[in-house]
């Protein structure tokens, strides 16, 4: 699976914990996240998987990009 996941991170987990969970669930090693949330913080964590990890540099840049995208699957829970 390649793609960008938006994960609602609960309190008590680090961003690295969430990446580890995604790696185990998807059976892949190439997983990265955009930004870091404090373990006590809750919020949306952007996680990129496999080929989508190449997009992290653009998602984290100060330059603004606009565009359209098509989602293949609506809501798939892991």
Secondary structure, DSSP 8 states (H G I E B T S, - for coil): --EEEEEEE-TT--HHHHHHHHHHHHT-S-EEEES---TT--EEEEEEEGGGGGGHHHHSSSS--------SSS----
